Amino acid sequence: MNKQQTRVIAIMLAIAIALAAIVLVRDRAQPLGEEHGEQEHAHSDEHGEEEGHQDDGVIHFTEQQVNVAGITLASAAPARLDTFIRMPGQIALNEDRTAHVTPRAAGAVREVHATLGQQVRRDQVLASVASADVAAQRGALAAAERRLAYARQVHAAERTLWEEKISARQDLLKAEQELREAEILANSSRQQLQALGAIDAGSSNLLKIRAPFDGVIVEKHITLGEVVGADTRVFTLTDLSTVWADVVVPARDLDLVRVGTGAVIRSIASDTTAPGKVSFVSALVGEESRSAKARVVLDNPGAAWRPGLAVNVDIVTGSNDVPVTVVREAIQTVDGRQVVYKRVKEGFVAQPVATGRSDGKLVEITAGLRAGESYAGAGSFAVKAEQGKSEGGHEH
């Protein structure tokens, strides 16, 4: 065997040894890879099970958590809903129960008893004015009463003389005429003082300004010592037990708004509502606004409806029975969809729903919820907040 053949044999042996080494390394590495793959698969299954628990759709709430969060549970149920059209409005004073109080005689302000915002009673003294006109009228009344007293004495004396046939009948008739004239003059002077409101005994020139009815002082334009005229508005008094809701009605809706139509007044500043009825609809339509004015009279216990408050006025146009309703607070929006949080054993589920009519308190559910199913009503925003926390933590 020559040197060249020996070299070829050595190269072939080296290649064989290298191939054997590769096969041996691969056989040893295969079980480790399979074991590692199985571990990864097991970890993946475990992680998947954990995610399945988080993504089961249930927002977990215990009974205690429901109570602490202030969540009110209710059942979807049929109801009768009023349909309405909504119009802007504003609370105003009841002008039928609002008075601009004036002295009715010129003079200087002697006393001021009432203050702005004060609740007063009918005939309560609000202020006093020293008036020359009142003094003159009281003087005229005093003179008329003295003349009347004298005329009565003369008439009595003439009757006695006539009955005793001492004087002629014409003297008695003249005395009767003078008595009647004196009575008329005294009554006229007394009525003029009554018209001024100055019928009180006491100072001859003092005029007391009194409240015409029970109410609240909402304006005051009088101070001690100033001179006021007979027609000066010194107080504005209003009875706030009722107020008006002035409504702007577009011309296209005038056929729907009639005197006696039911309405619901809703405060824009709060959730306060109150029922009422339309008491007036203007016969005139504004040339520029193309709308008319209407009015709803509201009972106002506790003076909760303050004049000047902006409101929405829902004019009732019909009434319908619907099979499934929920309270308005139950409707939440999640990812652009309306949902109701339906009660389940472990907590709540965000149930997509389709809504229909609403009367402001109840909302019709046309799809997604059946009558009798329990849901989160008032306080449902707490469930929505918890849902947002869970989804945010899972994404992280």
C-alpha positions as CSV (number, residue, x, y, z in Angstrom):
1,M,0.0,0.0,0.0
2,N,1.5,3.3,-1.0
3,K,1.4,6.6,0.8
4,Q,-1.5,8.0,-1.3
5,Q,-3.8,5.1,-0.5
6,T,-3.0,5.4,3.2
7,R,-4.1,9.1,3.2
8,V,-7.4,8.3,1.5
9,I,-8.2,5.7,4.1
10,A,-7.4,8.1,7.0
11,I,-9.7,10.8,5.5
12,M,-12.6,8.3,5.2
13,L,-12.1,7.1,8.8
14,A,-12.2,10.8,10.0
15,I,-15.5,11.4,8.1
16,A,-17.1,8.3,9.6
17,I,-16.1,9.2,13.1
18,A,-17.5,12.8,12.6
19,L,-20.9,11.4,11.4
20,A,-21.1,9.0,14.3
21,A,-20.5,11.9,16.7
22,I,-23.3,13.9,15.2
23,V,-25.8,11.1,15.4
24,L,-24.9,10.5,19.1
25,V,-25.3,14.2,20.0
26,R,-28.7,14.3,18.2
27,D,-30.0,11.2,20.0
28,R,-29.1,12.6,23.4
29,A,-30.6,16.1,22.7
30,Q,-34.0,14.7,21.4
31,P,-35.5,13.7,24.8
32,L,-34.5,17.0,26.4
33,G,-36.2,18.9,23.6
34,E,-39.3,16.8,23.9
35,E,-39.4,17.3,27.6
36,H,-38.9,21.1,27.2
37,G,-41.6,21.1,24.6
38,E,-44.0,19.3,26.9
39,Q,-43.2,21.7,29.7
40,E,-43.8,24.7,27.4
41,H,-47.1,23.1,26.3
42,A,-48.1,22.4,29.9
43,H,-47.2,26.0,30.9
44,S,-49.2,27.2,27.9
45,D,-52.2,25.1,29.0
46,E,-52.0,26.4,32.5
47,H,-51.8,30.0,31.3
48,G,-54.7,29.4,29.0
49,E,-56.8,28.0,31.9
50,E,-55.8,31.1,33.9
51,E,-56.9,33.5,31.1
52,G,-60.1,31.5,30.6
53,H,-60.9,32.3,34.3
54,Q,-60.3,36.0,33.8
55,D,-62.2,36.1,30.5
56,D,-65.3,34.1,31.5
57,G,-67.3,37.4,31.2
58,V,-68.3,37.5,34.9
59,I,-67.5,40.7,36.9
60,H,-67.2,39.2,40.4
61,F,-69.2,40.8,43.2
62,T,-70.1,39.2,46.5
63,E,-73.3,40.2,48.3
64,Q,-71.3,42.3,50.7
65,Q,-69.5,44.1,47.9
66,V,-72.9,44.8,46.2
67,N,-74.2,46.4,49.5
68,V,-71.0,48.4,50.1
69,A,-71.0,49.7,46.5
70,G,-74.6,50.9,46.9
71,I,-75.8,48.8,44.0
72,T,-79.6,48.4,43.8
73,L,-80.8,45.2,42.3
74,A,-84.0,45.3,40.3
75,S,-86.0,43.0,37.9
76,A,-86.8,43.7,34.3
77,A,-90.6,44.1,34.1
78,P,-93.4,45.4,31.9
79,A,-94.6,49.0,32.4
80,R,-96.7,51.7,30.9
81,L,-94.5,54.4,29.4
82,D,-95.5,57.9,28.4
83,T,-94.2,59.2,25.1
84,F,-93.3,62.9,25.0
85,I,-91.6,65.7,23.2
86,R,-88.9,67.7,25.0
87,M,-88.7,71.5,24.9
88,P,-86.6,74.0,26.7
89,G,-88.0,76.1,29.4
90,Q,-87.3,78.3,32.5
91,I,-88.8,78.6,35.9
92,A,-90.5,82.0,36.5
93,L,-92.6,83.7,39.2
94,N,-96.3,83.0,39.3
95,E,-97.4,86.4,38.1
96,D,-100.9,85.8,39.4
97,R,-99.4,85.6,42.9
98,T,-96.7,88.3,42.6
99,A,-97.4,91.9,43.8
100,H,-95.3,95.1,43.4
101,V,-96.0,96.8,46.7
102,T,-96.3,100.7,46.6
103,P,-96.9,103.2,49.4
104,R,-100.0,104.6,47.6
105,A,-99.1,108.0,49.2
106,A,-95.9,110.1,48.9
107,G,-93.8,110.6,52.0
108,A,-90.6,110.0,54.0
109,V,-89.7,106.5,55.1
110,R,-90.0,106.4,58.9
111,E,-89.5,102.6,59.5
112,V,-88.5,99.5,57.5
113,H,-89.4,96.2,59.1
114,A,-89.1,93.7,56.2
115,T,-85.8,92.4,54.7
116,L,-85.0,90.8,51.4
117,G,-85.9,87.1,51.3
118,Q,-88.1,87.3,54.4
119,Q,-91.2,85.2,54.6
120,V,-94.1,87.5,55.6
121,R,-97.8,87.0,56.4
122,R,-100.8,88.8,55.0
123,D,-101.4,92.3,56.6
124,Q,-97.9,92.2,58.2
125,V,-96.4,95.7,58.4
126,L,-93.5,95.9,56.0
127,A,-92.6,99.6,56.4
128,S,-94.1,103.0,57.6
129,V,-94.1,106.3,55.7
130,A,-94.8,109.8,57.2
131,S,-97.1,111.3,54.6
132,A,-98.6,114.8,54.4
133,D,-101.4,113.5,52.2
134,V,-102.3,111.0,54.9
135,A,-102.3,113.7,57.5
136,A,-104.6,115.8,55.4
137,Q,-107.0,113.0,54.7
138,R,-107.1,112.0,58.4
139,G,-107.9,115.7,59.2
140,A,-110.7,115.7,56.6
141,L,-112.1,112.5,58.2
142,A,-112.0,114.0,61.7
143,A,-113.9,117.1,60.5
144,A,-116.4,114.9,58.7
145,E,-117.0,112.8,61.8
146,R,-117.5,115.9,63.9
147,R,-120.0,117.3,61.4
148,L,-121.8,114.0,61.4
149,A,-122.1,114.0,65.2
150,Y,-123.5,117.6,65.1
151,A,-126.0,116.7,62.3
152,R,-127.2,113.7,64.4
153,Q,-127.8,116.0,67.4
154,V,-129.7,118.6,65.3
155,H,-131.8,115.8,63.7
156,A,-132.7,114.4,67.0
157,A,-133.7,117.8,68.4
158,E,-135.8,118.6,65.3
159,R,-137.6,115.3,65.5
160,T,-138.5,116.0,69.1
161,L,-139.8,119.5,68.4
162,W,-141.8,118.2,65.4
163,E,-143.4,115.4,67.5
164,E,-144.3,118.0,70.2
165,K,-145.8,120.1,67.3
166,I,-143.4,123.0,68.2
167,S,-141.6,123.2,64.9
168,A,-142.6,122.7,61.3
169,R,-142.1,119.4,59.4
170,Q,-139.8,121.2,56.9
171,D,-137.3,121.9,59.7
172,L,-137.2,118.1,60.4
173,L,-136.7,117.3,56.7
174,K,-133.9,119.8,56.4
175,A,-132.2,118.3,59.4
176,E,-132.5,114.8,57.9
177,Q,-131.0,116.0,54.6
178,E,-128.0,117.5,56.5
179,L,-127.5,114.3,58.4
180,R,-127.4,112.2,55.2
181,E,-124.9,114.6,53.6
182,A,-122.7,114.4,56.8
183,E,-122.9,110.6,56.7
184,I,-121.9,110.6,53.0
185,L,-118.9,112.9,53.6
186,A,-117.7,110.8,56.6
187,N,-118.0,107.6,54.6
188,S,-116.1,109.1,51.7
189,S,-113.3,110.3,53.9
190,R,-113.0,106.9,55.6
191,Q,-112.9,105.1,52.2
192,Q,-110.2,107.3,50.9
193,L,-108.1,106.4,53.9
194,Q,-108.9,102.8,53.4
195,A,-107.8,103.0,49.8
196,L,-104.4,104.4,51.0
197,G,-104.2,101.7,53.6
198,A,-104.1,104.3,56.4
199,I,-106.8,103.1,58.6
200,D,-104.6,102.5,61.7
201,A,-105.1,104.5,64.8
202,G,-102.1,106.4,66.1
203,S,-100.0,109.1,64.4
204,S,-102.0,111.3,62.2
205,N,-99.5,111.2,59.3
206,L,-98.2,107.7,59.5
207,L,-99.0,105.3,56.7
208,K,-98.2,101.6,57.3
209,I,-97.3,99.5,54.2
210,R,-98.7,96.0,54.6
211,A,-98.3,92.7,52.8
212,P,-101.3,91.9,50.6
213,F,-100.9,88.1,51.0
214,D,-98.5,85.5,52.4
215,G,-95.3,85.4,50.5
216,V,-91.5,86.1,50.2
217,I,-89.9,89.5,49.7
218,V,-87.9,89.0,46.5
219,E,-87.1,92.7,45.8
220,K,-86.6,95.6,48.2
221,H,-86.2,99.2,47.1
222,I,-86.7,101.2,50.3
223,T,-84.4,102.6,53.0
224,L,-84.9,104.5,56.1
225,G,-85.2,108.3,55.6
226,E,-85.7,108.3,51.8
227,V,-88.6,110.0,50.2
228,V,-90.8,107.8,48.1
229,G,-93.7,108.5,45.7
230,A,-97.1,107.1,45.8
231,D,-96.3,104.7,42.9
232,T,-92.8,103.8,43.9
233,R,-92.2,100.0,44.0
234,V,-90.8,99.6,47.4
235,F,-91.2,95.8,47.7
236,T,-91.9,92.9,45.3
237,L,-93.7,90.1,47.1
238,T,-94.4,86.7,45.6
239,D,-96.1,83.5,46.7
240,L,-93.6,80.7,45.9
241,S,-96.0,77.8,46.8
242,T,-96.5,77.7,43.0
243,V,-94.3,78.7,40.1
244,W,-94.6,78.8,36.3
245,A,-92.4,76.9,33.8
246,D,-92.3,79.0,30.7
247,V,-91.9,76.8,27.6
248,V,-90.8,77.6,24.1
249,V,-93.0,75.6,21.6
250,P,-91.9,75.4,18.0
251,A,-94.7,76.1,15.5
252,R,-94.6,72.5,14.2
253,D,-95.5,71.1,17.7
254,L,-98.3,73.5,18.5
255,D,-100.9,70.9,17.6
256,L,-99.5,68.6,20.3
257,V,-99.5,71.2,23.1
258,R,-102.9,72.0,24.5
259,V,-104.2,73.5,27.7
260,G,-104.6,70.6,30.1
261,T,-101.9,68.4,28.5
262,G,-99.7,66.6,31.0
263,A,-96.1,67.6,31.3
264,V,-93.0,66.6,33.3
265,I,-90.5,69.3,34.4
266,R,-86.9,68.3,34.6
267,S,-84.1,70.4,36.1
268,I,-81.0,70.7,34.0
269,A,-78.9,71.3,37.1
270,S,-80.0,68.2,39.0
271,D,-82.2,65.1,38.7
272,T,-85.2,66.9,40.2
273,T,-88.5,66.3,38.4
274,A,-92.1,67.4,38.9
275,P,-95.4,66.8,37.2
276,G,-97.6,69.6,35.9
277,K,-100.2,70.5,33.3
278,V,-100.2,73.1,30.5
279,S,-102.2,76.1,31.7
280,F,-101.7,78.5,28.8
281,V,-100.6,78.4,25.1
282,S,-100.1,81.7,23.4
283,A,-102.2,82.4,20.3
284,L,-99.3,84.3,18.7
285,V,-96.2,82.9,17.0
286,G,-93.0,85.0,16.9
287,E,-92.0,86.2,13.5
288,E,-88.3,85.5,14.0
289,S,-88.3,82.5,16.4
290,R,-91.3,80.8,14.7
291,S,-92.3,79.6,18.1
292,A,-95.0,80.3,20.7
293,K,-95.0,80.5,24.5
294,A,-96.7,78.0,26.7
295,R,-96.8,77.7,30.5
296,V,-97.0,74.9,33.0
297,V,-98.1,75.6,36.6
298,L,-96.0,73.7,39.2
299,D,-96.6,73.1,42.9
300,N,-93.4,74.2,44.7
301,P,-93.2,72.7,48.1
302,G,-90.1,73.8,50.0
303,A,-89.5,76.4,47.2
304,A,-87.2,73.9,45.5
305,W,-88.0,75.3,42.0
306,R,-86.3,78.7,41.9
307,P,-87.2,81.3,39.4
308,G,-84.6,81.6,36.7
309,L,-83.7,77.9,36.7
310,A,-83.3,76.4,33.3
311,V,-85.4,73.2,32.7
312,N,-86.5,70.7,30.1
313,V,-90.2,70.3,29.7
314,D,-91.5,67.0,28.5
315,I,-94.9,67.4,27.0
316,V,-96.8,64.0,27.1
317,T,-98.1,63.0,23.7
318,G,-99.2,59.4,24.4
319,S,-98.9,56.3,26.6
320,N,-98.0,52.7,25.7
321,D,-97.6,49.4,27.5
322,V,-94.2,47.8,26.9
323,P,-93.2,44.2,27.9
324,V,-89.6,44.8,29.3
325,T,-88.3,47.9,31.0
326,V,-85.3,48.8,33.3
327,V,-84.6,51.9,35.2
328,R,-82.7,54.6,33.4
329,E,-79.6,54.3,35.7
330,A,-79.1,50.7,34.6
331,I,-78.1,51.6,31.0
332,Q,-74.3,51.9,30.6
333,T,-72.2,52.3,27.5
334,V,-69.2,50.0,27.0
335,D,-67.1,50.1,23.9
336,G,-69.8,52.0,22.1
337,R,-72.5,49.5,23.0
338,Q,-75.4,49.8,25.5
339,V,-75.3,47.2,28.2
340,V,-77.2,46.2,31.3
341,Y,-75.3,44.4,34.0
342,K,-77.3,41.2,34.5
343,R,-77.1,39.6,37.9
344,V,-75.6,36.1,38.0
345,K,-74.4,33.8,40.9
346,E,-70.8,35.1,41.0
347,G,-71.6,38.7,40.2
348,F,-72.7,40.5,37.0
349,V,-72.4,40.0,33.3
350,A,-72.4,42.9,30.8
351,Q,-75.5,42.1,28.7
352,P,-75.7,44.0,25.4
353,V,-79.2,45.4,24.9
354,A,-81.3,47.3,22.4
355,T,-83.4,50.2,23.8
356,G,-86.6,51.8,22.7
357,R,-88.8,54.4,24.3
358,S,-88.2,56.1,27.6
359,D,-90.2,58.3,30.0
360,G,-87.1,59.6,31.7
361,K,-87.3,57.1,34.5
362,L,-87.8,53.8,32.7
363,V,-86.3,52.6,29.4
364,E,-87.8,50.0,27.1
365,I,-85.6,47.0,26.3
366,T,-86.4,45.7,22.9
367,A,-83.7,42.9,22.8
368,G,-81.1,41.4,25.1
369,L,-83.1,41.1,28.4
370,R,-86.2,39.2,29.4
371,A,-88.8,40.2,31.9
372,G,-88.0,38.9,35.4
373,E,-84.2,38.9,35.0
374,S,-82.3,40.6,37.8
375,Y,-79.9,43.5,37.0
376,A,-77.9,46.3,38.6
377,G,-80.1,49.4,38.7
378,A,-78.9,52.5,40.6
379,G,-75.2,52.3,41.2
380,S,-74.5,50.2,38.1
381,F,-71.6,52.6,37.3
382,A,-69.7,50.8,40.1
383,V,-69.9,47.5,38.2
384,K,-68.7,49.3,35.0
385,A,-65.8,50.7,36.9
386,E,-64.8,47.3,38.2
387,Q,-65.1,45.9,34.7
388,G,-62.7,48.5,33.5
389,K,-60.2,47.7,36.2
390,S,-60.3,43.9,35.3
391,E,-59.8,44.6,31.6
392,G,-57.0,47.0,32.2
393,G,-55.2,44.6,34.5
394,H,-55.5,41.7,32.0
395,E,-54.1,43.8,29.1
396,H,-51.1,44.7,31.3
